[in-house]
Amino acid sequence: MAETANTETANTETTSTETTGAETTGTEKKGTETKGFETEARQLLQLMIHSLYSNKEVFLRELISNASDAADKLRFAALSNPELLGEAPDLQVRVEVDSTNSTIVIADNGIGMSRDEVVSNLGTIARSGTAEFLESLTGDQQKDSQLIGQFGVGFYSAFIVAKEVEVLTRKAGAAASEAVHWQSKGEASYSISEAEKTARGTVITLHLKDGAKEFSDAYRLRSIIKKYADHVSIPVLMEEPAHDEVPDTGDSTENKAGNKAEKRYEPVNEGKALWTRSRRDIKKKEYQEFYKHISHNFEDPLDWSHNHVEGKLEYTSLLFLPRRAPYDLWNRDGARGLKLYVQRVFIMDEAEQFLPLYLRFVKGILDSSDFPLNVSRELLQNDPKVEKVRAALTKRVLDLITRFRKKDAEAYAGFWKEFGQALKEGPAEDYANREKIASLFLFSSTESVADEQDRSIEDYVAKMAEGQEKIYYLVSDSLKAARNSPHLEVFRQKGIEVLLLHDRIDEWLMGHLHEFDGKPFHDVARGKLDLGKLAEEPDKAESDSDDDNGSDNPLLKRIGASLGEQVKEVRATRRLTDSPACLVVDENDMGLQMRRIMEASGQKPPEAKPIFEVNLEHALLQRLDQEADEDRFSDLVTILFGQAALAEGRGLADPASFSSRLNKLLLELTA
């Protein structure tokens, strides 16, 4: 389900002076209709019901969090329509427990839901992605439960402890007769009917499973609320303990009968927005729970930054680094952005204007006094204050990631695996911060341990060989192909480290990242080899004469004539020590990786032919130079060219012809 569904399903709120229990039942259900859950929702419910969670109590956190979201939505709607608050302007969540009947009621007086919203939010998975979620399940139930928060399915957590769930809701501004009653046992279907409800908001009633009776204890629920909802900015109320009965004076028949006093409620949580408190007064656990509240995630954040800024602009930000990437990280239309508050009034859930797209995984809140309360997305787009806040928050997030990397290298390696490719979008999108972003990158290199991406550009520069003026890198489709590339041979011989870039985005990235710390990047498979001061004098002399064009070498002319239009040029090279030949991309041509990206997106890349470089000192080239039979010479050249293409990761233009020539050669050798 999506966050939208989360916030509006459990967004349920109730505020009413009447007894919550009475509202739970409602009047006779009219127009009852039974509907089937969509397939993905049914699968998800089965997962919820049958998985063994290490921490079942999170259901209460999710439902209170959604109720808080519903209160926020009502506050925002009331900015333009104050009548929605009516006679109950004090927003709250009320939790009641009945140990006799084993029920829990979570009631709020927030924005509530219409019938269509109930069907959309409680009967279906509102956003795409649940299929991917279900596919990601491993069978490790504890690990799988951690994934749930990434897919916005908080309301369904009710079925962790409930054998049946009822929802009674009335949309703010709707008539009492327009309330809706929803009921399900979390199986194949749910029922929905018309109902009466005197106050706006939502009441959720959980009928507890036999194995969840521990949650019918009021003291246990109080401790859970204190643990998970102390930061929620509206009061979470429970009945006052030990004040159930009216004192017996001895002169009242009613008192002797033991009549119950009217229920009195008290706040269980602190009810103050966490970000408005001093950092010194906030415990680590409170930050962690607040992150789970705003992100609907089950895992603790990796790190966070809490800051208050005063001056020309006044605002408070609380920014978190998640532990895992959300399922829709690569959906550019997916939910992202910060929760925006203005003077502690909730404005919008996904204010995407305050962070660049490459930082879309960051969660958090922004509370400012410098935006109008009636702010809209259009106003934000045209407000110069937004650009100033955006620049400041971007720098703050990059500083946060930098500190985290230095603080815990092992944890940062995990963060990089989750979000590294998103960060690689940064140099193209955020030119001003491109070098700061690049300092966060991790790559494999010819010096890496095993297959780990453990080399930063800063590390590389710090250990550059004496006289080295460039940062050398190689782009390939896979790390294995990169490690075995013939382009690395001369660098290995000279002990020069090369960064191995094998993510799909890497060639595009390097088109926007030209230098770091004043040192230019150089693709070892593109253009002419340039080792600068690292080249030995004989290498320089020979490479200069060979690489310029090779037009005076008869063997190169002969190879060029044989290959014809397949290549842009044939030339000698000093970049190879063991291999006979390799393919090189011309300096201004598009590389193989970018060509494949264009083709995959349905675009035709510009035509570009490779340069065929040969190692004139290799025995195969010397043998080829002595071949007098032109047909045999052509076969050998074709095989050499095909081998170089395969080593580069390219396909063969004519695989059948290549195989035929290779078989012919093998037969001659075995005859």
N, C-alpha and C positions, 0 to 999 in steps of 0.2 A: 504494500500500500504506500501511499506517498505521505509526505509530511502534511500535505493538505488534509488528507484523510485523517491523519493522526490528530491534527489540531482541531479538526472539526468533529471528529467522532467523539473523542474523549474531551472535546472542547465543551462538552456538555456542561451546562451550568445551571444552578438553581438558586434562587434567592427567594424565599417566600417566608412568610411568617407562619404558614401552616406547617403541619408536621410532615416531614419528608416522607415518612412511611406511607402516609395516606396518599400522597401524590404518586408514589411508586405504583400503586394499584390502579389508580385512575377510575374512570367509570367503565361501563360495559363497552367492550371494544366493537366499534362499528366499522363496516367495510373491511374486515380482515382479509388479507391477501397473503398467500404463501408463495415465496419466491425462492429459487435455487441460487446458491452462491455460484459465482463464476468459477471455472475450473481451478484457476490459480489460487483464488481465495480459499477454496475447499482444501487444496493441498497444504496451504499455509496454516489453516486451522488445525489440520491433523498433526502438523509438526508441533504446533503450540500445545495441543492437548496431550500428545503422547511423548514429547521429549522430557527428559529428566534434567531440570535446571538446577544448577548448583545454588541459585539464589532466587527462589520463587517470589520473594517479597517485592521484586522490581515491578510487579503489576501495579502496585499502589502508586509508585513513583510515576509511572507512565500515565495513569488515569488522572492524577492530580496535575501533572504537567500539562495535559491536554485541557483540563478545566481552566488552568491559568491562562493558556493561550486563548480560550474562548472569552475570558474576561478582557484580555488585551484587545481582541477584535471588537468587542462591544464598546470599549472606551474610544477606539478610533472611529467607529461608526457614529458614536454619539457626538463627535466633534461637529458633524454636519447635520445631525438630527438628534438634538438633546432629549427629545421626547422618548427616545428608546430606553433611557435610564428610568423614566417614570418615577414611581414612588420608592424605588429600591436602588439608590445610587451607590450604595456601599457594596462593592463586589466581594464575593467570598466563595469558598468551597466548604461544604459540610460533609463530614464523614460520620456515619452511624453504623453501629454493629449490633446485631441481635444474636447473642450466643444460643438462645433457645431454638431459633429457626435457622441458625447457621447462615445468616445473610450479612452482606456488607453493602451499604448504600453510599455512593459518592455523588453529591449533588452540588450543582453550581448555578449561579444566576448570571451566566454569561450570555453569549449571543444566541445560543440555541441553534436548532436546525429545522428546516422545512422538510416536507415529505420527500421531495426530490433529493435534497442533500442527504437525508438518512439513507435512501437507496444507494446513492452514489458513494457515500463514505463508509457505510457499514456493510454493504452487500457486494461491493466490488473492490478491486485493487485499482485505486484511482490513477496511478501513474504506471508507465511501463517499467519493466525491470524486475518484476517478481519472478518471471521465468528464469532470468539469470541468477537470481538469488537461490531458487530451488536447485538449479544446476550446480551451484557452488557448494551445496551441502556435501559433507564428507562422511557422515555416519558417526563422527565424533560429536555427540550431542552437546557437550559443554562448549566446544568450539563453535558449533553451529548456532547456539543460542547467542553468541557474541555477534553474529552476523545480522541478527534481526534488526538491531538499531540502525543499521545502514540502509534498510529498505523501508523505513517509515511505517512500521506495522504495530505501533505501540498499543492501539486499542485492543488488538487481538490478544495481547498479553493477559487480558482478563481471563481467558480460557485456560491459563496455566493453573488457576486455582478454582475456577467456577465450572460447575456442570451445566449451568444455564445462566444466561445474561439477559436482563431486560433493560431497555432504554426508553425513558419517557422524556420527550423534548418538545419545547415550544420556541419557535423563532421569535426574537425580539421584534416587537411591532405587530405580531400576528395576534389574531383573536384567540381566546381560550379554547374555542372549539376546533382550532386548527392545529392542536397538538398532535403528536405522532407517537405511537407505541411500537417498539421494535423488540422482538424476542427471538432467541436462538439457543440451541444446545450445542452449537459449534459443529454441527454435522453437515448434512447436505443442503439444508435450507434454513430459512428464517421466515417469521411472519411479521407483517406490518399492518397497522390498523389506525383508524382515527381514534382520537382520545380527547379528553378534557384536561386542561392544566391551567390553574389560576394565575401562575406566574411564569415569566420567561425563564429560559435556561434548560438544563438537562439533569435528569436523575438517572444514574446507572445503578442497577441492583444486581449484585453477584450472589447467586445461590451456590454456596461452597461445596466442593467435592468432599467426600469422606476423608480423604487424605490431606485436606487443607483446613481442618477444623482449628488448627493453631491460630488462624487469622480471625477467628471469631472472638478473640480476647481483646478488649479495648486497650489494655495496657500495652499489648504487643503492637497494635496499630499506632498508638501514640509514639512509641519508640521508632517505628518505621518512618513516620511523618517527620519527626525531629531529625532523623538521619538523612532523609532524601529531600525534604521540602522546606527546610529552614530558610532557604534563600528565596522562596517563592514570594512575589511582591504583594500578594493578596492573602488575607488570613485564611488558614485552614482550621476549621472549627471542629471540635468534638464535644460531646456532652461532658459537663463538669462531673468529676468522680465524687462519690460519697455524699451527694446532695439529692438523692432520689426521692426521699419521702418528706412530707410535711410533719413537723413535730406534733406528737399526740399530747394535747392539753387535758384530755380526760373529759371534756364537756362537749364534745362534738361527735355525733354518730358517724359523720363522714370520716372524721379523723380516725375514729376507732376502726373503721372499715379499712383503714390503710390506703386512702386515696393517694395517688401519685401527684407530686407537685409538677408544675409545668416545667418542661425540660429547659435547662439553661446551658448555653454553649460558651466555650472559651477558646481563644486561639491556641493552637499547639505549636505553630511555627513562629519565628520572629516576625515574618511578614514585612521585611524591609528589603528593598532591592539590593542584592549583594554588591553590585558595582558602585553603589553610592556610599558604601562603608569604606573606612580606611583600610589600606592593605595590611597594616600592622595588626588589625583586629580580625582578619579573615584567615581561617585555618586552611591548610592544604586540602583537607577532605571536603571543605565547603566549596572550594574552586572546582574540584573534581565532580561533585554532585551537580553544581550549577551547569557545568559543561554538558553533562548527561541530560539535564533538563532542557537545554536549548537545542541540543543536537539530536535528541531521542536516540542516543547511542548507549550501549551497555558497557563500553570500555572507558577507562580513564584516558584523558588526553595525555599527549607526550609532554607538553609544556604550555605555558601561557604568559601573557603580558597584560598587566592591569595598569592603566595610566590615566591621570587627570591633567588636562591642559587648560591653562588660563592665559589670557592675553587678548589679542584681537579676535581670536576664536576661542570659545570655551566648550570643551566636550570631554567626555569620559569614554574610554574604549577598554574593552576586555576581550582579548583575542586568544584563540586556542589553536594548537596544532593537533589534529586528530591522529590516531594511531593507525587507522586503515582508510584506504580510499573508498568513497561511496560508490555504489554500483553505477551511478550516472555521471561519474567524473568526466567521461568522454562524450557525454551528450551535451552539446553546447547550448541546448535549450533547457537543460535540466535546472533544478532548483539550486540557487547559490546566492551568496550575499550575506550581509550582516543583518541582525535584527536592529531596526532603527527605532529609537525612542527620542522624543523631543520633550524636554522638561519632565522626564520619567513617564510620559504618556506614550504607549506603544503606537507606532505609525505603520510599519510594514515589516513583514517577515524576511523578505529577500531583497534588501537594498543593495543591489549589485554595483551601484555607482561608486562605492567607496573603496573597492579593491580591484586591481586589474584581473583579467580573466585567468592568467596563469597562477594566481593565488586563490582560485575559486574553492579550493578545499578547506580554506581557513573558516572556522566557525567563531561566532562571537556577537557582541552587541556594541552599538554606538549610541550614546545618549548626549544630545547637544542642546544648548540653549539658544543657538544662533540660527535655527531654521524655524519657519512659521509652523504652527500646529497643524494647519491645513495643508501641509506639504504633500505634493504628489510626485510621481515619477517624472512627469514633465518638468515640474519646477526644479527638481534635483538635477536634471540634465542640463539646465540652463543657468544654474547658480554657480558663480565663480568660487564661492566658499567650498563647494563640493570638491573642486579640483585641489584646493589647499589641504583639505582634510584627507583626500585620497592620497596625495603625495606623502603626507605625514604618516598615514597608516601603512602605506606600502613600505616605507623605510622602516617602520617599527616592526613589521612582520619579518622583513629580511634580516633585521638585527636579531630578532628572536630566533630565527632559524640558524643564524650564524653562531649565536651563543650556545644553542642546543647542540650543534655539531661539535663545538669545542668541548662541551661538558660531557658528552657521552657518545663516543665514536661508534660504539657497537649499536646503540639504539638509533643513531642517525643513519647507519647503513640500512636498517629496516625501514626508516622513514623514506630514504631515497628510493628503495624498491617500490614503495607505494606511490610516491608523488614526484619522482625524478623527472619523468617525461612531461608532466605538467609544467614543472619549473623550466624545462628546456624551451618552452614557448616564450619565456621571459625576454631574452635579448632582442627578439623581433618586435615584441609588444611594448617594451619599456626600455627605450634606448638609453635614457639617462642613467639607469641602474644596471646596464648590461654587465659591467665588470663585477659588480657586487653579486649579481645573480650567478655569474660564471664561477665565482669563488665557491659556490655551494655545490657545483657539479662533482659527481664521482664517475670515473671511467675505469675500464680495464686498461692495462698497458702490457707491454712486453716484459715488464718487471713485476706484474701482479702475481699474487699468490693464487694458484688454481684459477677458478673462473670468477673470482670476486671483482666487483667494481669497487676498488679500494684506493684509487689514485685521484686526488684532486689536482686541479691545474696549479694551485699554489704549491703543492708538494712537488709536482713536475718541475716547475720553474726553479724551486729551491735546490733541486738536484741536477740541474742541467750541466752537461759536460763543459769544461773550460773551452771557451771560444765558440760555444753554441749560441747562435743568434735567433733561432726559430723554434717554435713549438711544433713538433712533428706529430702528425696523426694519420690514421688510415680508417676510412669508412668501408664497412662490409656488411653483408646480410646477416652474418652470425659471428660469434666470437671465435668459433672453431675455424671458420673460413679466414678470418682476419689473422689468426695466429699462424696459419699455414700459407699466407700470401707470399709470393715470391718478391713482392715489393719491399719486404722487410730484410732481405738478405744482407744488403750492404750495411744496414743499420745494426744488425746483430754482429756483423764482422767488426764494426768499429765501436761497439758497446754504447750505442745511442738509443735511449729509450723512445718508444713511439706509443702514443695513446691509441687504443683500439676502440673505435666507435661502431657499435653494432645495433643500436636502437633504430627503429624505423624513421624516427624524426631527425636523426643526426646530421645527414647531409644538408637538410633544410636549415638546421640550427647553425651549422658552420658558414652558411651563406650570410648570416647576420652577425657572426662573432669573428671579427677579423684579427683581433690582437688581445693580449692580456699582459698587463704590467709592462707595456711598451714593446712586447715581443710578438711578432706576427705569427699566425698559424700557417702551417704548410702541409698540404695534402701530399703524402708520399706517392700516391698513385695518380697524380695529376701534373701535367706539364713536365718540364725538364727537371731533373734532379739537381738540387742546389744544397750542398752541404756547407757552403760558405767556408769559414776558417777551419772546419773539421775535415775538409778534403785534403788529402796529401797532394803534394805538388805534381807527381806523375799523373794522379787521377785527374787533376784539373786540366793538365795539358791534353791528355787523351780525350777526356769527356768533351772539352771544348771543340776539338777537331771532329770528334765522332758525332756529337749531339747536334751540331749546328745544322746539318742537313744530311750528311752521309752520301751526298750525290756522287761523290767520286769513287765510292766503293762498288766494285762490280757485283759482289754478292748481294748487297742491299738492293741494287737496281734490279737484279734478277728476281729476288723475292718479291719486290714491289710489282714487277710485271706479272708474276704468277698470281698474286692476290688481287690485283686490279682494283675494282671499286669497293672492295670489302674494307679497305683501310684508307685513312687520311694520309698516312706517311709510314715509311719503314726506316728505322734509324737504329744505330748502335747505341748501347747503353753501358754505364758503369754501375747501375743500381743492382745488377744481378751477379751473384757469385757462384750459385749452384744450378740455377735453372737456365735453360737455353733461351727462353723468350717470355715476354709478358705483354699485356695490353695496358695502355696508358690513356687517360682521358685528357684531351687538349685543355689548355688553361682556361678557356672561355666556354667550354661545352658543359652541358648538364651531365651530372654523374648518373651512374646506374640506379642508385637508390631513388633519386628524385624522378627518374624516368618511370620507374615502376609505380611510384605513388600516383603520378599523373595518369598512367594507363589504368590503374585500379579505379580511379575516379571518373573514367570514361573520356579523358582528354588525350589528345595525340601529342606526344612530346616532339620537340623540334628534332629534325634529322641531325645525327652526329655520328661520325665514323671514328673508331678508335685508332690510336697510333700503335703500331706494332714495333716493339723494341726487342732487339736480339743481342745476345751475349756472344760476341765474335770469338771469345776465347774458349767457349764451350766446345767439347769434342763433337757434339752433334752438328754444330754450325760449320766446323772445320771439315767434317765428313760431307756435309751438304755442299760445301764449296767445290768438292772434288767430283760431284755427281754430274756425269755427262749426259745421261738419259733424261731428256726434258720431261717425259711423262712421269718417270719415277721422282724426279726433282719436284714436280708439281704435287704429287701425292705426299711427299715428305713435308713440304711447306704447309699443305692443308692440315696435316696431322699436328704439326707444331702450332699452327694458328688455333686449331680447335682445342688443344691442350691448354694454351694460354687463356682462351675464352672460358673454359671450364674452371680453371684455377681462379679466375676473376669472379666467378659466379654468374657468368653470362650464359645464355642459351646458345645452341648451335643453329645457325641459319638453315643448314641442311644436314640433320643428324644421320640420315640414311647414307648420304654420300660419304660422310666422315667415317661411318662404320665400315662401309665397303672398302675404302682405301686402307683403313687400319687392318681389316681382315686380309686384304691382299698382301700387305707388308708382312703380317704374321705368317702367312703361308710360305712366303719366300724365305723367311728366316728359319722355318721348321722343315723346309724341303731337304 
